[in-house]
Amino acid sequence: MTLLTNKVIFLTGGASGIGEACANAYAKAGARVFVMDKEEVSLNQLMGRLGNEHGGFVGDVQQETAVKSAIEKAMAQFGKIDVIHNNAGIAHPSKPLDQTTENEWDSLFSVNLKSVYWTTRYGIAYLKMTKGCILNTSSMVGTIGQENHAAYVATKGGMSALTKAMALDYAPFGIRVNAICPAGVWTPMLREWATQQTNPEAIENYLDNIHALGYCPEGDVIADVAVFLVSDAARFITGCIMPVSGGAELGYKK
């Protein structure tokens, strides 16, 4: 038996980047994965690789009706939900606060943070039935900060704080709530961010060097920890903001 045998995982933003790595890892660990993503082509490609025992839904996590419909479809297909992994997120724009437009601010908060409200509102009753768990994809920048990325940092700080509040609220129902916190991870979103920097050519070396272990990883390192956190092996862990950061937050280096 593998670590997630018979688990049903509802995953947002799972068609690319860290989400795609998690979807692959969850399936490999024995779970049935239901992925909600707004990118139809990428989602269909993922579903083709995962196989018919998994499910998908094309929709925007900002929209209440889309999230509600996706959760209802997952329940209709699998009859239960054991895990909700709130992974959908955006990082654009890379700006100080005063240069961020209201629309940019609202979009970041709607995708990165309010989506957790929608998945919880419509999914919590099903998690109570399974004594399941919630995993939120946060970021180390929500703890240590990052220059020229104010709105994004605020959403991830909010995600980490919200995780702790949710852990307390849902513990009486046997529901665990944790967050996973990468530093740099090579994803399409990070590569887009790199192109916005003053010297994109130097960004790969910079991203390697900010990690004490000496390199910027791919999404598989995050996915492996996600598998653990949503499994019964982590059954006494809740309210944890888990760094998977290669030591990026540890302090000054020579």
Backbone as numpy.savetxt, mean C-alpha at the origin, in Angstrom:
# Nx Ny Nz CAx CAy CAz Cx Cy Cz
1.38 -26.73 3.39 0.53 -25.53 3.39 1.41 -24.29 3.39
1.08 -23.33 2.50 1.83 -22.08 2.48 1.22 -21.07 3.44
1.90 -19.95 3.62 1.59 -19.03 4.70 0.19 -18.42 4.61
-0.33 -18.23 3.41 -1.62 -17.56 3.24 -2.69 -18.46 2.61
-2.54 -19.76 2.72 -3.52 -20.68 2.16 -4.93 -20.37 2.67
-5.87 -20.27 1.75 -7.29 -20.02 2.03 -7.60 -18.58 2.44
-6.62 -17.69 2.44 -6.88 -16.29 2.72 -7.37 -15.58 1.46
-8.31 -14.66 1.63 -8.77 -13.80 0.53 -8.31 -12.38 0.84
-7.57 -11.80 -0.10 -6.97 -10.49 0.12 -7.52 -9.50 -0.90
-8.10 -8.41 -0.39 -8.58 -7.31 -1.22 -7.48 -6.26 -1.25
-6.94 -6.01 -2.43 -5.75 -5.17 -2.60 -6.06 -4.02 -3.54
-5.83 -2.78 -3.08 -6.01 -1.62 -3.97 -4.66 -1.23 -4.58
-4.74 -0.70 -5.81 -3.51 -0.27 -6.48 -2.54 -1.41 -6.71
-3.07 -2.56 -7.10 -2.24 -3.75 -7.18 -1.73 -4.11 -8.56
-1.96 -3.24 -9.55 -1.62 -3.60 -10.92 -0.20 -3.20 -11.32
0.49 -2.45 -10.48 1.87 -2.05 -10.80 2.62 -1.74 -9.52
3.93 -1.61 -9.63 4.76 -1.19 -8.51 4.72 -2.12 -7.32
4.72 -1.55 -6.12 4.68 -2.34 -4.89 3.43 -3.21 -4.85
2.31 -2.67 -5.30 1.07 -3.45 -5.29 1.15 -4.70 -6.14
1.74 -4.58 -7.31 1.90 -5.75 -8.18 2.80 -6.79 -7.51
3.89 -6.32 -6.90 4.78 -7.24 -6.19 4.04 -7.95 -5.07
3.18 -7.23 -4.36 2.40 -7.83 -3.27 1.39 -8.83 -3.82
0.72 -8.48 -4.91 -0.24 -9.40 -5.50 0.43 -10.72 -5.87
1.60 -10.62 -6.50 2.34 -11.83 -6.88 2.74 -12.64 -5.66
3.24 -11.95 -4.62 3.70 -12.64 -3.42 2.53 -13.28 -2.66
1.40 -12.58 -2.59 0.22 -13.13 -1.93 -0.24 -14.42 -2.64
-0.30 -14.35 -3.96 -0.73 -15.53 -4.71 0.25 -16.68 -4.53
1.53 -16.38 -4.55 2.54 -17.42 -4.37 2.44 -18.06 -2.99
2.01 -17.25 -2.00 1.87 -17.76 -0.63 0.55 -18.48 -0.40
-0.26 -18.62 -1.44 -1.47 -19.42 -1.33 -2.77 -18.66 -1.24
-2.72 -17.33 -1.23 -3.94 -16.53 -1.11 -4.66 -16.41 -2.44
-5.93 -16.09 -2.35 -6.70 -15.65 -3.50 -6.77 -14.13 -3.42
-6.38 -13.47 -4.50 -6.19 -12.03 -4.48 -7.24 -11.36 -5.36
-7.87 -10.32 -4.80 -8.81 -9.51 -5.56 -8.22 -8.11 -5.64
-7.91 -7.67 -6.85 -7.19 -6.41 -7.06 -8.11 -5.36 -7.63
-8.15 -4.20 -6.98 -8.84 -3.03 -7.52 -7.81 -2.04 -8.01
-7.94 -1.62 -9.28 -6.99 -0.67 -9.85 -7.69 0.08 -10.98
-7.32 1.33 -11.17 -7.97 2.12 -12.22 -7.34 1.91 -13.59
-6.16 1.29 -13.64 -5.47 1.08 -14.92 -5.89 -0.26 -15.50
-6.85 -0.22 -16.43 -7.48 -1.45 -16.93 -6.49 -2.35 -17.64
-5.63 -1.80 -18.49 -4.69 -2.62 -19.25 -3.74 -3.36 -18.31
-3.16 -2.62 -17.36 -2.23 -3.23 -16.41 -2.92 -4.27 -15.55
-4.15 -3.98 -15.15 -4.90 -4.93 -14.32 -5.19 -6.21 -15.09
-5.61 -6.08 -16.34 -5.89 -7.26 -17.15 -4.63 -8.11 -17.37
-3.50 -7.44 -17.53 -2.24 -8.16 -17.69 -1.90 -8.93 -16.42
-2.10 -8.28 -15.27 -1.85 -8.94 -14.00 -2.76 -10.14 -13.81
-4.04 -9.97 -14.09 -4.99 -11.06 -13.93 -4.63 -12.24 -14.85
-4.12 -11.92 -16.04 -3.69 -12.97 -16.94 -2.54 -13.77 -16.38
-1.66 -13.10 -15.66 -0.52 -13.80 -15.06 -0.93 -14.58 -13.82
-1.85 -14.02 -13.02 -2.23 -14.66 -11.77 -3.13 -15.87 -12.00
-4.07 -15.76 -12.94 -4.95 -16.88 -13.22 -6.38 -16.67 -12.76
-7.26 -17.55 -13.17 -8.70 -17.40 -12.96 -9.13 -17.54 -11.51
-8.28 -18.08 -10.67 -8.68 -18.23 -9.26 -8.61 -16.91 -8.49
-8.14 -15.86 -9.16 -8.07 -14.53 -8.56 -9.07 -13.61 -9.25
-9.23 -12.38 -8.76 -10.23 -11.49 -9.32 -9.75 -10.06 -9.40
-10.42 -9.27 -10.24 -10.05 -7.88 -10.40 -11.26 -6.99 -10.64
-11.05 -5.69 -10.41 -12.10 -4.70 -10.60 -11.46 -3.41 -11.04
-11.91 -2.88 -12.18 -11.39 -1.61 -12.67 -12.16 -0.49 -12.01
-11.47 0.33 -11.21 -12.15 1.41 -10.52 -11.18 2.32 -9.80
-11.67 3.50 -9.47 -10.88 4.55 -8.82 -11.19 4.55 -7.33
-10.15 4.40 -6.50 -10.35 4.35 -5.05 -10.86 5.65 -4.47
-10.85 6.72 -5.26 -11.39 7.99 -4.79 -12.92 7.99 -4.79
-13.52 7.06 -5.50 -14.96 7.07 -5.71 -15.65 6.07 -4.79
-16.54 6.56 -3.95 -17.24 5.72 -2.98 -17.95 4.55 -3.67
-18.69 4.83 -4.75 -19.46 3.77 -5.40 -18.56 2.70 -5.99
-17.39 3.10 -6.49 -16.47 2.12 -7.07 -15.91 1.20 -6.00
-15.52 1.76 -4.86 -14.99 0.93 -3.78 -16.05 -0.01 -3.25
-17.25 0.50 -3.05 -18.36 -0.33 -2.56 -18.62 -1.49 -3.54
-18.65 -1.18 -4.82 -18.91 -2.21 -5.83 -17.79 -3.25 -5.87
-16.56 -2.79 -5.74 -15.42 -3.71 -5.78 -15.46 -4.68 -4.61
-15.76 -4.17 -3.42 -15.83 -5.04 -2.24 -16.99 -6.03 -2.37
-18.11 -5.56 -2.89 -19.25 -6.46 -3.10 -18.92 -7.54 -4.12
-18.17 -7.19 -5.17 -17.79 -8.18 -6.17 -16.83 -9.21 -5.57
-15.89 -8.74 -4.72 -14.97 -9.67 -4.07 -15.73 -10.65 -3.19
-16.71 -10.14 -2.45 -17.51 -11.02 -1.59 -18.33 -12.01 -2.42
-18.88 -11.54 -3.54 -19.67 -12.44 -4.39 -18.79 -13.54 -4.98
-17.55 -13.19 -5.30 -16.66 -14.18 -5.92 -16.10 -15.17 -4.92
-15.73 -14.69 -3.73 -15.01 -15.54 -2.78 -15.77 -15.87 -1.51
-16.82 -15.11 -1.21 -17.63 -15.40 -0.03 -17.06 -14.88 1.28
-15.90 -14.27 1.24 -15.30 -13.71 2.45 -14.15 -12.79 2.05
-13.72 -11.96 3.01 -12.51 -11.16 2.87 -11.73 -11.29 4.18
-10.49 -11.73 4.09 -9.65 -11.87 5.27 -8.74 -10.67 5.49
-8.37 -10.01 4.40 -7.39 -8.92 4.47 -7.81 -7.81 3.52
-7.71 -6.57 3.98 -7.77 -5.41 3.10 -6.40 -4.74 3.13
-5.76 -4.68 1.98 -4.46 -4.01 1.86 -4.67 -2.72 1.08
-4.58 -1.60 1.80 -4.73 -0.28 1.20 -3.38 0.17 0.65
-3.18 -0.09 -0.62 -1.89 0.19 -1.23 -1.94 1.32 -2.26
-3.10 1.61 -2.82 -3.20 2.62 -3.87 -2.64 3.95 -3.38
-1.85 4.59 -4.23 -1.28 5.88 -3.84 -0.67 6.59 -5.03
-0.55 7.91 -4.89 0.14 8.74 -5.87 1.16 9.59 -5.13
2.18 10.05 -5.86 3.24 10.86 -5.24 3.35 12.24 -5.85
2.72 12.49 -6.97 2.81 13.78 -7.66 1.92 14.80 -7.00
2.36 16.05 -6.80 3.59 16.64 -7.29 4.70 16.64 -6.24
5.90 16.89 -6.69 7.05 17.03 -5.80 7.34 18.52 -5.64
6.71 19.12 -4.61 6.76 20.57 -4.44 6.70 20.94 -2.94
7.21 22.14 -2.59 6.91 22.67 -1.25 5.43 23.00 -1.14
4.96 23.21 0.07 3.54 23.40 0.30 2.98 24.61 -0.44
3.70 25.75 -0.40 3.15 26.98 -0.98 3.06 26.92 -2.50
3.77 25.98 -3.12 3.72 25.83 -4.58 2.74 24.74 -5.02
2.12 24.08 -4.05 1.16 23.01 -4.34 -0.21 23.62 -4.57
-0.85 23.26 -5.67 -2.18 23.79 -5.94 -3.22 23.08 -5.06
-4.38 23.70 -4.93 -5.45 23.07 -4.14 -5.87 21.75 -4.75
-5.95 21.69 -6.07 -6.34 20.44 -6.73 -5.33 19.33 -6.49
-4.04 19.68 -6.52 -2.99 18.70 -6.25 -3.08 18.19 -4.81
-3.28 19.10 -3.88 -3.44 18.74 -2.47 -4.63 17.80 -2.29
-5.77 18.19 -2.85 -6.99 17.39 -2.69 -6.83 16.01 -3.33
-6.17 15.94 -4.48 -6.00 14.67 -5.16 -5.13 13.72 -4.35
-4.03 14.23 -3.80 -3.15 13.40 -2.98 -3.88 12.85 -1.76
-4.64 13.69 -1.10 -5.35 13.23 0.10 -6.50 12.28 -0.26
-7.14 12.53 -1.38 -8.25 11.68 -1.79 -7.78 10.26 -2.12
-6.68 10.15 -2.87 -6.18 8.84 -3.25 -5.47 8.16 -2.09
-4.56 8.87 -1.45 -3.67 8.24 -0.47 -4.33 7.98 0.88
-5.28 8.81 1.26 -5.81 8.72 2.62 -7.32 8.46 2.67
-8.08 9.22 1.91 -9.53 9.04 1.99 -9.96 7.67 1.47
-9.17 7.10 0.58 -9.50 5.76 0.07 -9.56 4.74 1.21
-8.76 4.94 2.25 -8.79 4.04 3.40 -10.13 4.14 4.13
-10.66 5.34 4.15 -11.99 5.53 4.73 -13.03 4.70 3.97
-12.97 4.74 2.64 -13.97 4.01 1.85 -13.82 2.50 2.01
-12.60 1.99 1.93 -12.44 0.53 2.05 -12.83 0.05 3.44
-12.57 0.86 4.45 -12.94 0.48 5.81 -14.44 0.55 6.01
-15.03 1.61 5.51 -16.48 1.77 5.68 -17.25 0.60 5.09
-16.80 0.14 3.92 -17.56 -0.91 3.24 -16.99 -2.31 3.45
-15.81 -2.41 4.05 -15.20 -3.71 4.24 -15.12 -4.20 5.67
-15.31 -3.31 6.63 -15.04 -3.68 8.02 -15.99 -4.78 8.51
-17.23 -4.76 8.06 -18.18 -5.79 8.51 -17.71 -7.18 8.10
-17.10 -7.28 6.93 -16.62 -8.58 6.45 -15.37 -9.01 7.19
-14.52 -8.05 7.57 -13.34 -8.40 8.37 -13.74 -8.84 9.77
-14.81 -8.28 10.30 -15.29 -8.73 11.61 -15.71 -10.20 11.55
-16.25 -10.62 10.43 -16.67 -12.02 10.29 -15.48 -12.97 10.29
-14.37 -12.55 9.72 -13.21 -13.43 9.58 -12.13 -13.15 10.63
-12.36 -12.12 11.48 -11.30 -11.64 12.38 -10.02 -11.41 11.57
-10.20 -10.66 10.52 -9.14 -10.43 9.56 -8.21 -9.30 9.95
-7.57 -8.71 8.94 -6.62 -7.65 9.23 -6.58 -6.64 8.09
-6.01 -5.49 8.40 -5.83 -4.40 7.44 -4.35 -4.08 7.38
-3.85 -3.90 6.18 -2.46 -3.45 5.98 -2.50 -2.18 5.14
-1.83 -1.15 5.62 -1.74 0.12 4.91 -0.32 0.33 4.39
-0.18 0.72 3.13 1.14 1.06 2.61 1.41 2.52 2.90
2.26 2.76 3.89 2.66 4.11 4.26 4.03 4.39 3.64
4.83 5.19 4.30 6.16 5.52 3.79 7.00 6.09 4.92
8.30 5.87 4.87 9.18 6.44 5.88 9.14 7.96 5.87
8.78 8.59 4.75 8.74 10.05 4.72 7.67 10.58 5.67
6.65 9.77 5.98 5.64 10.19 6.93 6.17 10.28 8.35
7.32 9.67 8.60 7.96 9.72 9.92 9.12 10.70 9.96
9.96 10.67 8.92 11.19 11.47 8.95 11.13 12.71 8.07
10.09 12.83 7.22 9.96 14.00 6.37 10.74 13.87 5.06
10.48 14.80 4.16 11.18 14.85 2.88 11.00 16.24 2.30
12.09 16.82 1.81 11.98 18.16 1.25 11.25 18.13 -0.09
10.58 19.25 -0.39 9.91 19.44 -1.67 8.88 18.36 -1.99
8.20 17.87 -0.95 7.19 16.83 -1.16 6.12 16.93 -0.08
5.70 18.15 0.23 4.95 18.42 1.45 3.62 17.67 1.52
2.81 17.76 0.47 1.49 17.14 0.52 1.59 15.62 0.62
2.49 15.04 -0.15 2.68 13.59 -0.09 3.12 13.16 1.30
4.08 13.87 1.89 4.55 13.56 3.24 3.39 13.64 4.22
2.55 14.65 4.07 1.40 14.80 4.98 0.46 13.61 4.88
0.23 13.11 3.65 -0.67 11.96 3.52 -0.09 10.73 4.19
1.20 10.55 4.08 1.81 9.34 4.66 1.95 9.46 6.18
2.18 10.66 6.67 2.13 10.85 8.12 0.74 10.56 8.65
-0.27 11.02 7.90 -1.65 10.72 8.26 -1.96 9.24 8.22
-1.41 8.55 7.22 -1.62 7.11 7.09 -1.07 6.37 8.31
0.12 6.73 8.73 0.72 6.05 9.88 -0.06 6.32 11.16
-0.48 7.58 11.36 -1.26 7.91 12.55 -2.62 7.21 12.52
-3.25 7.19 11.35 -4.54 6.53 11.20 -4.43 5.04 11.49
-3.34 4.43 11.09 -3.13 3.01 11.35 -3.21 2.71 12.84
-2.59 3.55 13.65 -2.59 3.33 15.10 -4.00 3.50 15.68
-4.72 4.52 15.20 -6.09 4.73 15.68 -6.98 3.55 15.29
-6.85 3.09 14.07 -7.65 1.96 13.61 -7.32 0.69 14.39
-6.05 0.50 14.70 -5.64 -0.68 15.45 -6.36 -0.73 16.80
-6.47 0.41 17.45 -7.16 0.46 18.74 -8.67 0.26 18.58
-9.24 0.88 17.56 -10.69 0.79 17.36 -11.15 -0.62 17.04
-10.35 -1.37 16.28 -10.81 -2.66 15.78 -10.22 -3.85 16.51
-9.31 -3.61 17.45 -8.76 -4.71 18.25 -9.84 -5.50 19.00
-10.88 -4.84 19.54 -11.92 -5.62 20.23 -12.63 -6.64 19.34
-12.52 -6.47 18.03 -13.15 -7.41 17.09 -12.15 -8.45 16.57
-10.94 -8.43 17.13 -9.92 -9.36 16.69 -9.28 -8.99 15.37
-9.46 -7.73 14.97 -8.91 -7.25 13.70 -7.60 -6.51 13.96
-6.55 -6.95 13.28 -5.25 -6.28 13.38 -5.12 -5.24 12.27
-4.43 -4.12 12.59 -4.19 -3.07 11.60 -2.73 -2.64 11.70
-2.00 -2.80 10.60 -0.59 -2.43 10.57 -0.29 -1.63 9.31
0.88 -1.00 9.31 1.34 -0.26 8.13 2.74 -0.73 7.78
3.03 -0.72 6.51 4.36 -1.06 6.02 4.98 0.22 5.45
6.24 0.46 5.81 6.87 1.75 5.49 8.15 1.57 4.69
8.07 1.61 3.37 9.29 1.63 2.56 9.98 2.99 2.66
11.24 3.02 2.27 11.91 4.28 1.96 11.86 4.39 0.44
13.00 4.23 -0.23 12.96 4.21 -1.69 12.71 2.80 -2.20
11.86 2.67 -3.20 11.63 1.40 -3.89 11.45 1.72 -5.37
12.17 1.00 -6.22 12.03 1.27 -7.65 10.68 0.78 -8.16
9.81 1.75 -8.41 8.49 1.51 -8.97 8.29 2.53 -10.09
7.27 2.33 -10.93 6.98 3.37 -11.94 6.76 4.74 -11.32
6.12 4.79 -10.14 5.86 6.07 -9.49 7.16 6.75 -9.07
8.10 5.97 -8.52 9.38 6.55 -8.11 10.18 7.01 -9.33
10.13 6.23 -10.39 10.86 6.63 -11.59 10.29 7.92 -12.17
8.99 8.10 -12.07 8.38 9.36 -12.50 8.87 10.51 -11.64
8.90 10.27 -10.32 9.41 11.30 -9.40 10.85 11.66 -9.75
11.66 10.66 -10.08 13.06 10.91 -10.39 13.21 11.85 -11.57
12.33 11.73 -12.54 12.42 12.59 -13.72 12.10 14.05 -13.40
11.44 14.29 -12.26 11.07 15.66 -11.87 12.18 16.38 -11.12
13.25 15.65 -10.78 14.31 16.23 -9.97 15.27 17.05 -10.83
16.03 17.91 -10.16 16.93 18.83 -10.86 17.96 18.09 -11.70
18.48 16.99 -11.15 19.51 16.21 -11.86 19.09 14.75 -11.88
18.19 14.38 -12.79 17.68 13.01 -12.81 18.77 11.97 -12.98
19.85 12.33 -13.66 20.93 11.36 -13.90 21.59 10.89 -12.61
21.59 11.75 -11.60 22.26 11.41 -10.34 21.34 10.75 -9.33
20.05 10.63 -9.67 19.08 10.20 -8.67 19.25 8.74 -8.28
19.66 7.88 -9.21 19.82 6.47 -8.86 20.92 6.28 -7.82
22.03 6.98 -8.01 23.12 6.92 -7.03 22.66 7.46 -5.67
21.91 8.56 -5.71 21.37 9.14 -4.47 20.47 8.14 -3.75
19.58 7.49 -4.50 18.64 6.56 -3.87 19.35 5.32 -3.33
20.40 4.89 -3.97 21.20 3.80 -3.41 21.83 4.24 -2.08
22.36 5.43 -2.06 23.14 5.88 -0.91 22.31 6.22 0.33
21.02 6.55 0.15 20.24 6.89 1.34 19.89 5.65 2.17
20.06 4.47 1.59 19.79 3.24 2.31 21.09 2.70 2.91
21.08 2.45 4.20 22.30 1.98 4.86 22.81 0.67 4.26
21.91 -0.14 3.74 22.32 -1.41 3.14 22.89 -1.24 1.74
22.85 0.00 1.21 23.63 0.32 0.03 22.94 0.25 -1.31
21.64 -0.04 -1.33 20.96 -0.07 -2.62 19.48 0.24 -2.44
18.88 0.75 -3.51 17.45 0.97 -3.56 16.81 -0.29 -4.15
15.88 -0.92 -3.43 15.39 -2.24 -3.84 14.23 -2.17 -4.82
13.84 -3.33 -5.29 12.60 -3.50 -6.04 11.47 -3.84 -5.05
10.26 -3.94 -5.57 9.10 -4.12 -4.71 9.02 -5.44 -3.98
9.80 -6.44 -4.40 9.70 -7.75 -3.76 10.08 -7.72 -2.29
10.99 -6.81 -1.90 11.39 -6.77 -0.49 10.24 -6.28 0.39
9.40 -5.42 -0.15 8.22 -4.95 0.57 7.17 -6.06 0.61
6.99 -6.73 -0.51 5.97 -7.77 -0.60 6.23 -8.90 0.37
7.49 -9.28 0.55 7.79 -10.38 1.47 7.37 -10.05 2.90
7.56 -8.80 3.31 7.16 -8.39 4.66 5.64 -8.27 4.73
5.02 -7.81 3.65 3.55 -7.72 3.62 2.93 -9.10 3.83
3.48 -10.11 3.19 2.97 -11.48 3.37 3.02 -11.86 4.84
4.11 -11.58 5.50 4.23 -11.89 6.93 3.18 -11.15 7.74
3.04 -9.83 7.51 2.16 -9.02 8.35 0.68 -9.40 8.21
0.27 -9.90 7.05 -1.14 -10.29 6.91 -1.37 -11.76 7.24
-0.32 -12.47 7.58 -0.44 -13.89 7.89 -0.67 -14.11 9.38
-1.01 -15.33 9.74 -1.20 -15.69 11.14 0.12 -15.71 11.91
1.24 -15.72 11.20 2.53 -15.62 11.87 2.68 -14.29 12.60
1.94 -13.27 12.15 1.97 -11.95 12.79 0.73 -11.71 13.64
0.16 -12.77 14.17 -1.15 -12.71 14.83 -1.17 -11.85 16.09
-0.02 -11.52 16.66 -0.01 -10.67 17.85 0.65 -9.33 17.57
0.65 -8.93 16.31 1.21 -7.63 15.92 0.09 -6.75 15.40
-0.12 -5.61 16.06 -1.09 -4.63 15.58 -0.63 -3.23 15.96
-1.02 -2.26 15.14 -0.59 -0.87 15.36 0.87 -0.64 15.05
1.48 -1.55 14.32 2.91 -1.47 14.01 3.12 -0.69 12.71
4.05 0.25 12.75 4.47 0.99 11.56 5.82 0.40 11.17
5.79 -0.60 10.31 6.95 -1.45 10.06 7.88 -0.86 8.99
9.10 -0.44 9.39 10.04 0.03 8.37 10.58 -1.15 7.55
10.55 -0.99 6.24 11.25 -1.92 5.35 12.08 -1.01 4.45
13.14 -0.50 5.03 13.78 0.72 4.54 15.28 0.60 4.32
15.84 -0.57 4.55 17.28 -0.70 4.40 18.07 0.20 5.32
17.45 0.64 6.42 18.14 1.50 7.38 18.20 2.95 6.98
17.33 3.39 6.07 17.40 4.76 5.57 17.17 5.81 6.65
16.46 5.43 7.71 16.11 6.39 8.75 17.08 6.42 9.93
18.18 5.69 9.85 19.01 5.47 11.04 19.90 6.63 11.41
20.21 7.52 10.49 20.98 8.70 10.87 22.08 9.02 9.87
23.03 9.85 10.30 24.09 10.31 9.43 25.02 9.18 9.04
25.52 9.25 7.80 26.54 8.31 7.34 27.73 9.12 6.83
28.88 8.48 6.84 30.06 9.16 6.29 29.98 9.16 4.78
